Amino acid sequence: MLYTAHWDAYGVDPADPTGKTIRPGAVDDAVGVAGVIETARAFKAGPAPDRTILFAAWTAEERGLLGSEYYAQQAEASLSKMVANYTYDVLQTAGPAKDVVLVGSGQNELEAHLAGVAARHGRTITPDPRPERALFYRADHFSVAKRGVPTVLFMGMSGGADLVSGGRAAGDRWVEDYTARCYHQTCDVWAADQNYQGAADDVTLAFEAGRDLANSTAWPDWNASSEFKPVRAASAAQRR
């Protein structure tokens, strides 16, 4: 099992109108790194799982997934026995939501399992509202996905969540505002009016879904329609 996020942001660019040059990356993706750390804490606080859990923070995601790709190349021989990957890349800071917006929906069996976990919390799964943006192919999870590891990507900016306060319209406003003003910009900083409960709730779902799998003998697969199913099938004998 693998939980991941990228630890660095867009770095230093020419100064903005206020003279700032550093793009801090608080939402993209320090929030995700916090999610990985808290997931690790949750596993450590409970009984040791039957399967091994790995936690990683990648570098150079914004420069072509370089950190995660390096790991995948080095670990390629063992990825056939990796059960699943959960990646946190931009968790929304607009508050609790009734749903989870799933990037690249329809790819693998982890999605149905996550839907079941979400239902335990009275939440639902919303399919990718903008599949034409191909976000599923543009984040760190892709480095292991293309080598056959089933993955789930949590990306709050993929589409507005159905927020408890304000509904889908409020979720869409958060996405539009963050994308237009702060994505890869100097204003991607912590702010007192940010509400991290929705992000924490999503991390809880990922933790519980992973815990289920980590204490089972299940091997989630890619759906028949996924281009990654033949890749996984090629190493099936190693999972018997």
N, C-alpha and C positions, 0 to 999 in steps of 0.2 A: 504494500500500500504506500502511496506517495501523496503528501500534501505539500503544495508549493505556492510561492508568490515571487515576484521580483523585487529586490531590495533597493535598487537605484532608480532614479527618475530620468528626466530628459537632460539633466546636467546644466551646463552654462551656455547661454546663447547671448546674442547682442542685447543690450539694455532695452527694457520696455520704457514707456513714456515717463515712468517714475524713477528711472535709473537702476532698477533691479535687474540683475543678470542671472540669478540662480532660479531654476525651476525645481522647487523642493519635492514635489510629488507626494503630498500628504495623502491624497485620495488614490493617486496612481503612482506608487502602490504601497505606501506605508500602511494603509489600512489592511491590505491583503497580508502583509508581513505580520501585523498584529494578529490577524486571524490564524495564521500558521502557528504562531507562538502559543496562542490560547488553545488551539486544538491540541498541541503537544502537552500543554498543562493538563487538559482534561483527560487525555489518555494516561498521563503519569499519575493522576490522582485516583484512577480506578484500577481494577484488576488488570494484570498484564494480559494483553490480547494474545490469541493463539498464533496470529501471523505478525510478522515484522512490520513496523510502521516507520517510514522514512519521512523526514521533514527537511525541506530545502528552501533556500532563498537565492534566486538566480541574479546574476548581473547581466547587463547589456541586453535586456529584453527590447528596449527601444532602438537597438542597433542591429536588429535582425535575429533575435532570440539566441544570441551567441552563447550565453551561459548555460541555458537549458540544453542547447544543441550539443555543447561540449560534454555535458553530463551524459546525454543519451548515447553519444558515440562511445564514451568510455564504458558505459554500462550495458551496451547493446546485447551482450551475450546473456545477461540475466533478465532482460525486460520480458522475456517470454513467461517468466514466473511472477511478474508484477500483476497483482489483481486489478488495481484501479488507480487512477490519479484524480485528485480534486485540486483544482487551481483557483486561487482567489486573485483576480485582476480587476481592480476597481469595484469596491463594494459601496453601494449607495448610502449616502448620509442624510437622507430625507425622513428617516423614521421607519417604524414598523410597517410591514406590508402584508397583504392577504395572500400574496403569491410570490413565486420566484420566477423571474424571466430567464428562460433557459437558452443559452447561445447554441446554435447549431443543433437544434432539437431534431429528434428522429434518428440519431446516430447509433445509440447503443442501449443495452439493457440497464445500465446504471440509471437512466432517466426514469424508467418505471419504478425502480426501487426507491429513488429519491422522491417520487410522487407519493409513494406509500408512507415514507417518513414524514413528508410535509403534511399529509392528511392527519397524522397523529397530533399535529400541532394546529389543526384547523386551517391549513394553508393549501394552496393549489400550485400547479406548474403552468406557466404561460409559455407557449411555444415562441421561438425566436421571431420577433415582429419584423425584423429587417434582415432576412437571410441573404439578400443581395449584397450586403456589406461584407459578407464572408469573414466575420469576426472569429469564427471557429478556427480559421486557418492562420490567425494573426496574433496568437498569444502563446506563452511558454508551454502550455500543455501539448501543443502541436508537435513538439520535438519527440515526445513519447507516443502520442497518438499515431503518428505516421509509421511508427514501428510496431503498432498493433495493440498498445495498452489502452483499454477503455478509459475514457476521461469524461469529466464534467467540468465545465468552465463557468465560474460565477463572475459575471461582469455586469455591474450595475448600470453602466452607460449603454448597454446594448438595447435597452428599451425601458420606458417608464414602468415602474412597478405599480400595482394597484394598492396605493398607500391606505393605511387605516384612516388617516386624516387627509381627505382631499381626493382619494381615489386615483384612477389612472391619469386624470388630467394633471393632478399635482405631481405624480411621478414623471410624466412627460416634461413638465416644466423644469423639474430638477435636472433631468438629462440634458435638455436644451440649454439651460443656464450653465451647467458645468462644462459641457462640450464647447459652447461658444466663448465662454470667458476664461476658464481655468485649465482646460485640458492642455498639458504640456506648456503651461504658462506660469509666470511668477506668482500668480494668486492661488496656486494649488497648495494651500497651507491649511493648518488647523484653524478652525474658527469656533467661537463659543456657541454659535447658533446651529452647528452641525449636530444631527441626531444620529447616534451610532447604534440605536436599538435594532434597526433593520439589518444592518451589517452583522451584528451579533447573532441575530436570529438565523441568518443564512449560514453563518459559521456553525451554529448548533446543528442545523440540518446536515451539513457536510460531515460533522463529527459523528453524529448518530448513524448516518448511512455507512460511513467507513467502519465504525465499531461493529455494526451488524456483519459486514463482510469479513472483518478481521477475526471474528469469532465463528467463522463458518468454513465450509469446504467449497463454497460456491466460486465459480469462475464466470463472471459476467462476460458476455460476448457482444460483438457488434451486430447490429441489425442486418438482415439480409440485403437491404438496399445500400448499406454503407460501403464505400470504397476501401475501408480499412478491414473489413471482414476477411478477405483472402490473405491479408498480411498476418493477421492473428492465427488463421487456420494453418498457416505454414509451420507454426511452432506448437501445434496442438499436442503432439506426442510428449512434449516436455512437461505438460500439465496433468498427466495421468497419474 
